[in-house]
Amino acid sequence: LIVGVVVSAPLGPVGVLCIQRTMIYTEAEHFIKESHNEVIRLGLGRIEELLERLGCPQKKLKFIHVAGTNGKGSVCAMTAEILKTAGYKTGLFTSPVISAYREQFRINGEMISEEEFVRYAELVRNVCTKMTDVPSEFEKAVALAFLYFNENRCDFVVLEVGMGGCDDATNVIEVPEVAAIVNIDYDHMGFLGTTLEEIAQKKAGIIKENGTVVIAGQSETVMNVLIKKCQEKKAGFKSTDVQNIKITDRSIHGQTFGYKQYAGIRLSLLGDYQCENAAVVLEIMDCLTRKGYRIPVNAVYDGMKNVYWQGRFEILSEAPLFIVDGAHNPDGINALRANLENYFTGEKFIFITGILRDKDYSQMLRTMLPYAASFITIVPDSPRALSADECADAVRKCGYTGEVSVMDTIEEAVQLAYRMSQKKNTGVCAFGSLYSVGAISRAGTIKLR
């Protein structure tokens, strides 16, 4: 174990120099993840103070800032892949974690190293100890990301909003190069509001004075809110034209589509909604081009073809068929249902599902009932999760009369699903929470033991 001394170490209560041991990686991760308050506390006061104490690294970076309900991560992944392919050193900050905590912090597709993570976590820790109002996990992660991207001199940072917009820690940045707002639907109503107008108002908070904004196709109610905010802020805006998206080919290995001047784009991500997300990305690239940035056409095509984003209608196995999808709200579930109908018409699935109790899980489950051969219930890795028994009860209360199995672990659930798929000659589909995707993916690639 390496022991280090912080140069500016503080004096202890009796004037003795306090030696602060250098953290190892597991300690650094624990520090960032540690929360001193179980209640989510939105607002910019803590992150502003934290970054001020750290030298305001965010002020030296250029951002593409992405908000919305569903599709944020996919838009961020596509944007980052294209910018990297175009030759720009590109940082990517996303949440929540799927497989490894360090995956939230990427430069040109590569996760931050354990050594770098420890170094920046220590800088954040040294500042947090001086703050009366201790920052949350997400605020500490945002600060670490900005330090990492700034020191590595990223040309762009693609920044995903955590929750909402106006009061989200990522909104501490100044005017981004482009702000994008993807699909807005009901989610996190306890924090963002109970109507679409209220939710849209919160997400519109990333629109800044004289900024540049790309808006995905929305309901009229939502669009009116977003356009009004752009007008108030004197921000230039453009919206995607869903009618201009032409899907010409689709299979479980990818799809081909056209949009405006682009024809024959091969997209590795599956689902019609991913083509809609891609249209947002194409409009972002158009905005950047108009600002003078060089985005070669081949970088757009290659970036779309090569992008990978875990747990979004992802095919883990073809024989037997095993799909994992992080759909966790009614709009996401509707997209999953459409994908099952488009790619596997008439087929039924063994569903592995675990859902957070603050979601509209009854509506989500009712949507999937017609496609169910059976259900296996699990517990996502979150303190907000329904127990597996509660999830099973919810399935039955929705009117499902088929087989429902309650499992103690995700690994056991996946193994049971594989055995049942052989017996029933049908596929497996896991859905309900992004917090389960990593464990399901790891277990799902083991196949049947």
C-alpha positions as CSV (number, residue, x, y, z in Angstrom):
1,L,0.0,0.0,0.0
2,I,1.5,3.3,-1.0
3,V,1.3,6.1,1.6
4,G,1.5,9.7,0.4
5,V,1.4,13.1,2.0
6,V,-0.8,15.8,0.7
7,V,1.4,18.9,0.4
8,S,-1.2,21.3,1.7
9,A,-2.2,18.9,4.6
10,P,-4.3,20.6,7.2
11,L,-3.4,20.9,10.9
12,G,-5.2,18.7,13.3
13,P,-7.1,19.9,16.4
14,V,-3.8,20.2,18.5
15,G,-1.7,21.7,15.7
16,V,-0.2,18.3,14.5
17,L,0.2,17.9,10.8
18,C,-2.5,15.6,9.5
19,I,-1.1,13.0,7.0
20,Q,-3.7,11.9,4.5
21,R,-3.1,8.5,3.1
22,T,-3.4,8.1,-0.7
23,M,-6.5,6.1,-1.6
24,I,-6.5,2.9,-3.5
25,Y,-9.1,2.5,-6.2
26,T,-11.8,0.7,-4.2
27,E,-11.6,3.5,-1.6
28,A,-11.8,6.2,-4.3
29,E,-14.9,4.6,-5.9
30,H,-16.5,4.3,-2.5
31,F,-15.8,7.9,-1.7
32,I,-17.4,9.1,-5.0
33,K,-20.4,6.8,-4.6
34,E,-20.9,7.6,-0.9
35,S,-23.9,9.7,-0.1
36,H,-24.5,11.5,3.1
37,N,-28.1,12.1,2.4
38,E,-30.5,9.5,1.0
39,V,-32.8,12.1,-0.4
40,I,-32.0,13.3,-3.9
41,R,-31.3,17.0,-3.7
42,L,-31.4,18.9,-6.9
43,G,-29.9,22.3,-7.3
44,L,-26.6,24.0,-8.4
45,G,-25.3,25.5,-5.2
46,R,-23.1,22.6,-4.1
47,I,-21.7,21.8,-7.5
48,E,-20.9,25.5,-8.1
49,E,-19.0,25.7,-4.8
50,L,-17.2,22.4,-5.5
51,L,-16.1,23.4,-8.9
52,E,-15.1,26.9,-7.8
53,R,-12.8,25.4,-5.2
54,L,-11.4,23.1,-8.0
55,G,-10.6,26.0,-10.3
56,C,-13.7,25.8,-12.5
57,P,-12.4,23.2,-15.0
58,Q,-15.8,23.2,-16.8
59,K,-15.1,26.7,-18.1
60,K,-12.2,25.5,-20.2
61,L,-14.3,22.9,-22.1
62,K,-16.7,22.8,-25.0
63,F,-19.9,20.8,-24.5
64,I,-22.7,19.1,-26.3
65,H,-25.3,18.9,-23.6
66,V,-28.1,16.3,-23.9
67,A,-31.4,16.2,-21.9
68,G,-34.6,14.3,-22.3
69,T,-36.4,11.2,-20.9
70,N,-35.5,8.4,-23.3
71,G,-32.7,8.3,-25.8
72,K,-30.2,10.6,-24.0
73,G,-27.5,8.0,-23.7
74,S,-27.9,6.7,-27.3
75,V,-27.6,10.3,-28.6
76,C,-24.6,10.9,-26.5
77,A,-22.9,7.6,-27.7
78,M,-23.5,8.4,-31.4
79,T,-22.4,12.0,-31.0
80,A,-19.2,11.0,-29.2
81,E,-18.4,8.2,-31.8
82,I,-18.8,10.6,-34.7
83,L,-16.7,13.3,-33.2
84,K,-14.0,10.8,-32.3
85,T,-14.0,9.5,-35.8
86,A,-13.8,13.1,-37.1
87,G,-10.5,13.4,-35.3
88,Y,-11.6,15.3,-32.1
89,K,-10.5,14.2,-28.7
90,T,-13.9,13.6,-27.2
91,G,-14.9,13.1,-23.6
92,L,-18.2,11.3,-22.7
93,F,-20.0,11.5,-19.4
94,T,-23.1,9.4,-19.0
95,S,-25.2,7.8,-16.2
96,P,-26.3,5.5,-14.7
97,V,-23.6,2.9,-14.5
98,I,-24.3,-0.3,-16.4
99,S,-21.3,-2.6,-15.8
100,A,-18.3,-0.7,-14.3
101,Y,-18.3,2.5,-12.4
102,R,-15.5,4.0,-14.5
103,E,-17.5,3.6,-17.7
104,Q,-19.2,7.0,-16.9
105,F,-15.9,8.7,-17.7
106,R,-14.6,8.0,-21.2
107,I,-12.2,9.7,-23.7
108,N,-12.4,8.5,-27.3
109,G,-14.3,5.4,-26.1
110,E,-11.8,4.4,-23.4
111,M,-12.7,4.3,-19.7
112,I,-10.7,6.4,-17.2
113,S,-7.9,4.3,-15.7
114,E,-8.0,3.3,-12.0
115,E,-4.9,5.4,-11.4
116,E,-6.4,8.6,-12.9
117,F,-9.7,7.9,-11.1
118,V,-7.9,7.8,-7.8
119,R,-6.0,11.0,-8.5
120,Y,-9.1,13.0,-9.4
121,A,-11.1,11.5,-6.6
122,E,-8.5,12.7,-4.1
123,L,-8.7,16.2,-5.5
124,V,-12.5,16.1,-5.1
125,R,-12.2,14.6,-1.6
126,N,-9.7,17.3,-0.4
127,V,-12.2,20.0,-1.4
128,C,-15.3,18.2,-0.1
129,T,-13.8,18.0,3.4
130,K,-13.9,21.8,3.4
131,M,-17.5,22.1,2.5
132,T,-20.4,22.4,5.0
133,D,-23.0,21.1,2.6
134,V,-21.5,17.8,1.4
135,P,-21.9,17.2,-2.4
136,S,-23.9,14.2,-3.6
137,E,-22.5,11.2,-5.4
138,F,-23.6,12.6,-8.8
139,E,-22.1,16.0,-8.0
140,K,-18.8,14.5,-7.1
141,A,-18.9,12.4,-10.3
142,V,-19.6,15.4,-12.4
143,A,-16.7,17.3,-10.8
144,L,-14.3,14.4,-11.3
145,A,-15.4,14.2,-15.0
146,F,-14.7,17.9,-15.6
147,L,-11.2,17.6,-14.0
148,Y,-10.4,14.5,-16.1
149,F,-11.6,16.0,-19.4
150,N,-10.0,19.3,-18.8
151,E,-6.6,17.9,-17.8
152,N,-6.6,15.6,-20.9
153,R,-7.5,18.6,-23.1
154,C,-10.6,17.2,-24.7
155,D,-11.8,19.1,-27.8
156,F,-15.4,18.3,-26.9
157,V,-17.3,16.8,-24.0
158,V,-20.6,15.0,-24.7
159,L,-22.5,15.5,-21.4
160,E,-25.6,13.6,-20.5
161,V,-28.0,15.2,-18.0
162,G,-28.7,13.1,-15.0
163,M,-32.2,14.1,-14.0
164,G,-34.3,16.9,-15.4
165,G,-32.3,19.9,-16.6
166,C,-32.4,23.2,-14.8
167,D,-31.4,21.9,-11.4
168,D,-29.2,19.0,-12.6
169,A,-25.5,19.2,-11.6
170,T,-24.4,19.1,-15.3
171,N,-26.3,22.4,-15.9
172,V,-23.5,24.2,-14.1
173,I,-21.8,24.6,-17.5
174,E,-22.0,27.8,-19.5
175,V,-23.5,28.0,-23.0
176,P,-22.7,24.7,-24.7
177,E,-21.8,24.4,-28.4
178,V,-25.1,22.6,-28.9
179,A,-27.9,21.6,-26.4
180,A,-30.1,18.8,-27.5
181,I,-33.4,17.7,-26.0
182,V,-34.6,14.3,-27.0
183,N,-37.9,12.6,-26.3
184,I,-39.7,13.9,-23.2
185,D,-42.2,11.7,-21.3
186,Y,-43.4,10.9,-17.8
187,D,-40.5,9.9,-15.5
188,H,-39.2,11.0,-12.1
189,M,-42.5,12.8,-11.5
190,G,-41.7,13.1,-7.8
191,F,-38.9,15.5,-8.7
192,L,-39.8,17.0,-12.1
193,G,-43.6,17.4,-11.9
194,T,-46.7,15.5,-12.6
195,T,-47.6,17.0,-16.1
196,L,-45.7,16.9,-19.3
197,E,-45.6,20.7,-19.3
198,E,-43.9,20.7,-15.8
199,I,-41.4,18.0,-16.9
200,A,-40.6,19.9,-20.1
201,Q,-40.1,23.1,-18.2
202,K,-37.4,21.4,-16.0
203,K,-35.7,19.8,-19.0
204,A,-35.8,23.1,-20.9
205,G,-33.6,24.5,-18.2
206,I,-30.5,23.5,-20.2
207,I,-31.4,26.1,-22.9
208,K,-29.1,29.1,-22.3
209,E,-29.0,32.6,-23.5
210,N,-28.1,32.8,-27.3
211,G,-27.4,29.1,-27.4
212,T,-27.9,26.6,-30.2
213,V,-30.6,23.9,-29.6
214,V,-31.7,20.7,-31.3
215,I,-35.1,19.4,-30.4
216,A,-36.3,15.9,-31.2
217,G,-39.8,15.5,-32.5
218,Q,-42.2,15.9,-29.5
219,S,-45.8,16.2,-28.7
220,E,-47.4,19.6,-29.4
221,T,-47.6,20.2,-25.6
222,V,-43.9,19.6,-25.0
223,M,-42.8,21.4,-28.2
224,N,-44.7,24.5,-27.3
225,V,-42.8,24.7,-23.9
226,L,-39.4,24.1,-25.5
227,I,-39.9,26.6,-28.3
228,K,-41.1,29.3,-25.9
229,K,-38.0,28.7,-23.7
230,C,-35.8,29.1,-26.8
231,Q,-37.5,32.3,-27.7
232,E,-37.1,33.7,-24.1
233,K,-33.4,32.9,-24.2
234,K,-33.0,34.1,-27.8
235,A,-31.5,30.7,-28.6
236,G,-31.5,29.4,-32.2
237,F,-33.2,26.1,-32.5
238,K,-34.1,23.4,-35.0
239,S,-36.2,20.3,-34.6
240,T,-35.9,16.9,-36.3
241,D,-38.3,16.0,-39.0
242,V,-39.5,12.4,-38.2
243,Q,-41.3,12.2,-41.6
244,N,-37.9,12.6,-43.3
245,I,-36.6,9.4,-41.7
246,K,-36.7,6.5,-44.2
247,I,-35.8,3.0,-42.9
248,T,-34.8,0.9,-45.9
249,D,-33.5,-2.3,-44.1
250,R,-33.6,-3.8,-40.7
251,S,-32.3,-7.0,-39.1
252,I,-31.1,-8.0,-35.6
253,H,-27.6,-7.1,-36.9
254,G,-28.4,-3.5,-37.6
255,Q,-30.5,-1.2,-39.8
256,T,-30.1,1.2,-42.7
257,F,-31.9,4.5,-43.0
258,G,-31.9,7.9,-44.7
259,Y,-32.5,11.4,-43.4
260,K,-32.6,14.6,-45.4
261,Q,-29.3,14.7,-47.4
262,Y,-28.0,11.5,-45.9
263,A,-28.9,8.2,-47.6
264,G,-27.9,4.6,-46.8
265,I,-26.7,5.2,-43.2
266,R,-25.9,1.9,-41.5
267,L,-26.8,2.1,-37.8
268,S,-25.6,-0.6,-35.4
269,L,-28.3,0.2,-32.9
270,L,-31.7,-1.5,-33.3
271,G,-35.2,0.0,-33.3
272,D,-37.1,2.7,-35.2
273,Y,-36.6,5.1,-32.2
274,Q,-32.8,4.8,-32.7
275,C,-33.2,6.2,-36.1
276,E,-35.1,9.1,-34.5
277,N,-32.2,9.5,-32.1
278,A,-29.8,9.4,-35.0
279,A,-31.7,12.2,-36.6
280,V,-31.0,14.3,-33.5
281,V,-27.3,13.5,-33.9
282,L,-27.3,14.5,-37.5
283,E,-28.8,17.8,-36.7
284,I,-26.2,18.3,-34.0
285,M,-23.5,17.7,-36.6
286,D,-25.1,20.2,-38.9
287,C,-25.1,22.8,-36.1
288,L,-21.4,22.1,-35.4
289,T,-20.6,22.3,-39.1
290,R,-22.3,25.7,-39.4
291,K,-20.2,26.9,-36.5
292,G,-17.1,26.1,-38.4
293,Y,-16.1,22.6,-37.1
294,R,-15.0,20.1,-39.6
295,I,-17.2,17.0,-39.6
296,P,-16.4,14.8,-42.7
297,V,-19.3,12.9,-44.1
298,N,-17.4,9.6,-43.8
299,A,-17.0,10.3,-40.1
300,V,-20.8,10.4,-39.8
301,Y,-21.3,7.2,-41.7
302,D,-18.5,5.3,-39.9
303,G,-19.5,6.6,-36.5
304,M,-23.1,5.5,-36.9
305,K,-22.0,2.1,-38.1
306,N,-19.5,1.5,-35.3
307,V,-21.4,3.0,-32.3
308,Y,-22.1,0.6,-29.4
309,W,-24.4,1.4,-26.5
310,Q,-25.0,-1.4,-24.0
311,G,-28.5,-2.6,-22.9
312,R,-30.6,-0.8,-25.5
313,F,-32.4,-3.7,-27.3
314,E,-29.1,-5.5,-27.3
315,I,-28.9,-9.1,-28.6
316,L,-26.7,-11.0,-26.2
317,S,-27.3,-14.4,-27.9
318,E,-29.0,-15.5,-31.1
319,A,-29.2,-19.2,-30.3
320,P,-31.1,-19.2,-28.0
321,L,-32.3,-15.7,-28.6
322,F,-31.5,-13.5,-25.6
323,I,-32.4,-9.7,-25.6
324,V,-31.6,-7.2,-22.8
325,D,-33.3,-3.8,-22.8
326,G,-33.0,-1.1,-20.1
327,A,-36.6,0.1,-20.8
328,H,-37.7,1.5,-17.4
329,N,-40.7,3.8,-18.1
330,P,-43.9,3.6,-20.1
331,D,-42.4,5.3,-23.2
332,G,-39.4,3.0,-23.2
333,I,-41.6,0.0,-22.8
334,N,-43.7,1.0,-25.7
335,A,-40.5,1.2,-27.8
336,L,-39.5,-2.3,-26.6
337,R,-42.9,-3.6,-27.5
338,A,-42.6,-2.1,-31.0
339,N,-39.2,-3.6,-31.5
340,L,-40.5,-7.1,-30.5
341,E,-43.3,-6.7,-33.0
342,N,-41.0,-5.4,-35.8
343,Y,-38.2,-7.9,-35.4
344,F,-40.0,-11.0,-34.0
345,T,-43.6,-10.8,-35.2
346,G,-46.0,-13.1,-33.4
347,E,-43.3,-14.6,-31.1
348,K,-43.6,-14.7,-27.3
349,F,-40.8,-14.4,-24.8
350,I,-39.7,-15.5,-21.4
351,F,-39.4,-12.1,-19.6
352,I,-36.9,-11.4,-16.9
353,T,-38.0,-8.3,-15.1
354,G,-37.1,-6.2,-12.1
355,I,-38.5,-2.6,-11.7
356,L,-38.0,0.3,-9.4
357,R,-40.9,1.1,-7.1
358,D,-41.1,4.7,-8.2
359,K,-41.9,3.8,-11.8
360,D,-45.3,3.2,-13.3
361,Y,-44.6,-0.5,-13.2
362,S,-48.3,-1.6,-13.5
363,Q,-48.6,0.2,-16.9
364,M,-45.2,-1.2,-18.0
365,L,-46.2,-4.8,-17.2
366,R,-49.6,-4.5,-18.8
367,T,-48.0,-3.4,-22.0
368,M,-45.8,-6.5,-22.1
369,L,-48.4,-9.1,-21.1
370,P,-49.5,-10.1,-24.7
371,Y,-45.9,-11.0,-25.5
372,A,-45.2,-13.2,-22.4
373,A,-44.6,-16.9,-22.4
374,S,-43.7,-16.6,-18.7
375,F,-42.2,-14.1,-16.2
376,I,-39.1,-14.4,-14.0
377,T,-38.8,-11.6,-11.4
378,I,-35.6,-10.2,-10.0
379,V,-34.4,-7.3,-7.9
380,P,-32.4,-4.5,-9.6
381,D,-29.3,-3.2,-7.8
382,S,-31.0,-0.1,-6.3
383,P,-32.5,0.7,-2.9
384,R,-35.6,1.9,-4.8
385,A,-36.3,-1.5,-6.3
386,L,-39.4,-3.6,-5.9
387,S,-38.6,-7.0,-4.2
388,A,-38.8,-10.0,-6.6
389,D,-42.0,-11.1,-4.7
390,E,-43.6,-7.6,-5.0
391,C,-42.7,-7.6,-8.7
392,A,-44.3,-11.1,-9.1
393,D,-47.4,-9.9,-7.3
394,A,-47.6,-6.9,-9.6
395,V,-47.4,-9.2,-12.7
396,R,-50.4,-11.2,-11.3
397,K,-52.4,-8.2,-10.4
398,C,-52.1,-7.0,-14.0
399,G,-54.1,-10.1,-14.9
400,Y,-51.3,-12.5,-16.0
401,T,-52.3,-16.1,-15.3
402,G,-49.2,-17.8,-16.7
403,E,-46.1,-19.0,-14.9
404,V,-44.3,-16.5,-12.7
405,S,-41.0,-17.5,-11.1
406,V,-39.3,-15.5,-8.3
407,M,-35.5,-15.7,-8.2
408,D,-33.0,-14.7,-5.5
409,T,-30.2,-13.6,-7.9
410,I,-29.9,-12.4,-11.4
411,E,-27.5,-15.2,-12.3
412,E,-30.1,-17.8,-11.2
413,A,-32.8,-16.0,-13.2
414,V,-30.7,-16.0,-16.4
415,Q,-29.9,-19.8,-16.0
416,L,-33.6,-20.6,-15.4
417,A,-34.5,-18.5,-18.4
418,Y,-32.1,-20.4,-20.6
419,R,-33.5,-23.7,-19.5
420,M,-37.1,-22.6,-20.0
421,S,-36.2,-21.2,-23.5
422,Q,-35.0,-24.7,-24.5
423,K,-38.1,-26.3,-23.1
424,K,-40.5,-23.8,-24.6
425,N,-38.5,-23.1,-27.8
426,T,-38.8,-19.4,-27.3
427,G,-36.6,-16.4,-26.7
428,V,-35.6,-14.5,-23.6
429,C,-36.1,-10.8,-23.1
430,A,-34.9,-8.9,-19.9
431,F,-36.3,-5.4,-19.2
432,G,-37.4,-3.1,-16.5
433,S,-34.3,-1.2,-15.2
434,L,-30.9,0.0,-16.4
435,Y,-29.6,-1.0,-12.9
436,S,-30.0,-4.7,-13.9
437,V,-28.5,-4.5,-17.4
438,G,-24.8,-5.1,-16.4
439,A,-25.5,-8.2,-14.2
440,I,-27.9,-9.6,-16.8
441,S,-25.4,-9.0,-19.6
442,R,-22.6,-10.7,-17.7
443,A,-24.8,-13.7,-16.8
444,G,-26.4,-13.8,-20.2
445,T,-23.1,-14.4,-22.0
446,I,-22.3,-17.5,-19.9
447,K,-25.1,-19.5,-21.6
448,L,-26.5,-22.6,-20.0
449,R,-24.4,-24.4,-17.4
